[in-house]
Amino acid sequence: MTENPVFPPPDEPEGTGERTADVLPFPLKKTPAPAAVPEAPAEGVVKPGEWEAELPDTDDPEAEGLAEGVPVDPPREVYPPSVAEWMEAKDKARLAVLPDWVKLPDQRTAVRKWAVRHYSAVIGYHAVRLPCIYTPKILWYSPRGAWRWSTAVGRWVFDAEGKGLRLASVANEDAAEYLKLSRQRNDRVRLRGIVAAIASLVGLVATLTLYVMAPSWLLLLAVATLTTTLGAVGAPADRPLIDLAKVTFRKRRLSSDIVIRAHEVAGLTSKDQSIAFPRPIGRDGDGWRVVVDLPYGKSFKDALNAHTKVASGMDIAATQLFLDKDETSERRVSYWIADRDPLAVPSGKSPLLGATRVDFWKPFPWGVDERGNAVMATMLWLSLLVGAVPRQGKTFSARTIALAAALDPYVRLYVFDGKASPDWRKFALVAHRIGFGIVPKNGIDPVGHLLTSLRELKADVEDRYHRLSELPLHICPEGKLTPEISRDKKLNMPLTLFVVDEVQEYLQHPEHGKEILSLLVYLARVAPAVGVSVMTSTQKPDDKACPSELRDQHQARFALRVGAYQVSDTILGAGSYSEGLDASKLLKSHKGVGLLKGMSDDAGIVRTYLADGRDAERILTRAAALREAEGTLSGDAAGEAPAPEVSATILDDVAQVLGKGEVKVWSETIVDRLADLRPETYGAWAELEAKPKAEALTAALKPFGVATDQISRRIDGRQVNKRGIKRDDLAAAITQRNEKRDAG
């Protein structure tokens, strides 16, 4: 277990034992591993799961060779590729001698802490009940136990077990058999009577000796032991003497007979062939690991289709059976049989509660899989669609990702909630743009605000493509966004997460729905490549509420419980059901549990961590303070004016306020003139400081191709540089707009 570069390892792992393969239920494939960033990281950035080597700082030639990647001690033997591959396969197939909780220090510590916590709780539980519950029970049941014990001894002495045979011989009038049994009974009673008499005499002498010679504490111990024993014997079978200090889940020893029976009733065997066991059945964490070879002609897909029947044959719930395909053979299947339904067990609080900050360039903890192993998520270079029926944890699952983004002060957040619930309200502390619902309130139209933000972001994405391609090679060697570029405030290209919860509310807007859909499709398809990720969630993923042209642009999908397999296929993508991915098989008790597809090469189950309203507020308060310290709090969170409504009239308005002969004009001067021309539209801009005032105009003109440049002027004998526009650029933009209008 390697330490996560962002978060410390948890005190206690959810599961123990070596995990040789990820296992998934409802016919799935694998649990998603930490998704790797496709682009090579910039210098000084370590990929998740790797360790940054400390190179020696010396002039030694050998050290230089080491720093350049040349092995100091090359291998003595070089094997042919085929032999090397065979050896590598054998190495992977070799089982570990000791489990992880024995080998790894952090897991040993976690197991030790668990043992101390567990057994101290058990001891305390029984210690509290000993004087007030267990002692009265013992005293009450001990007379009955004494009677049962004496009765059992009497039956043994007088050979009561043979009475039935003797009566049968009498009924059959078999005198010879009766005489034989009678003599045998007399011999037994004589011998057993002697043994019982001697035992009674020895017991009496020992009791008198103990009473006369033993100290009082030993006498009390003997009486307590005898009374406890008699109480245990006299206790009813349905009322045990000692209560259970923990809930005992149904768990049985899994045998090969049970596994064979399960495959037989599922139709996975034939008359001529049964299953084979390439490795012994054994415990694996909180369950059993079983690897079987199906008969020739049967495949892993057959086992997936018979998932429910196999579970029935093992006499367990379908949610306790998880399947995993073996890469070495199509007919080899690995089962993990959980002792109880692991998906109904809460995954616990989000580790973000203990994180001071997050590096959004690296995978962050989003939840755990069915085995309790951490599942890391990333939003780099992709868009995510989250879908589920109401009250299954859809919003909380999506919000956990947004909370991780909030804890990276260099990530710009856009948050819009179509249902206007309290779930996203506290993001106003950090969000660059934020809106709730679809109904105008307090003079703010949330739909218009969303539309303006989408236009603003589209213009920013288009501008990023141009600027990244024009940056010097020493800053941007491959023309792609890097951590250094995203954190450079001068370049203004931070990682951006655009969140739209209940997106169907905006897409069905009668006036702006079509344009919102068009802009979201563009951003989901194009924006991730320049560091702008889109995350949308919906409880109505049908073609009317959330059209396929938008759903199909999301590279990653997360489906919590839905009502039918068709809905699951709609969220996860066409053909997912045939792959065994069916979110409709999740139960109501599986809140916050979903099937994740597309974030890594394999699909899998995620039990997302929980961060409730109070937890979210704590995290966002910390995130806001972090952004203030870094100087990255912006937009709505910083009280800055919202992005201007981009419309064709702004070109004409700017042209109208330009004076004759003015070739270059500062942006802040134009804003002041626009405020005088249309105070109801541009009045808010004029109240801004000089720099935000110029930025507002730049953002409004960017979609029309009007760039701002540094304009130098001499004022009071000194040179002053400020950003502004050129008349020629404005004229070209107006001409191009008119040509498009005439052509349309």
Secondary structure, DSSP 8 states (H G I E B T S, - for coil): ----SSS---SS-S--S--SS--BTTT----------SS---TT---TT--------S--HHHHHHHTT--SS--S----HHHHHHHHHHHHHS--SS-HHHH-HHHHHHHHHHHHHHHHHHHHHHHHHIIIIIHHHHHHHHHHHHHHHHHHHHHHHTTGGGHHHHHHHHHTT-HHHHHHHHHHHHHHHHHHHHHHHHHHHHHHHHHHHHHHHS-HHHHHHHHHHHHHHHHHHHS-TTS-SS--SS---------HHHHHHHHHHTT---SS---B-SS--EE-SSEEEEEEE--TT--HHHHHHTHHHHHHHTTS-GGGEEEEE-TT-TTEEEEEEESS-GGGS---B-GGGG-S---TTS-EEEEE-TTS-EEEE--TT--EEEE--TTSSHHHHHHHHHHHHHTSTTEEEEEEETT--GGGGGGGGT-SEEEESSS-BTTB-HHHHHHHHHHHHHHHHHHHHHHHHHS-TTT-TTSS--HHHHT-TTTT--EEEEEEETTHHHHT-TTTHHHHHHHHHHHHHHGGGGTEEEEEEES--STTTS-HHHHTT-SEEEEE--SSHHHHHHHH-TTTTTTT--GGGS-TT-TTEEEEESSSSS-EEEEE-B--HHHHHHHHHHHHHHHHHHT---GGGGT--------THHHHHHHHHS-TT--EEEHHHHHHHHHHH-HHHHHHHHTS-HHHHHHHHHHHHGGGT---EEEEEEETTEEEEEEEEEHHHHHHHHHHHHHHHHH-
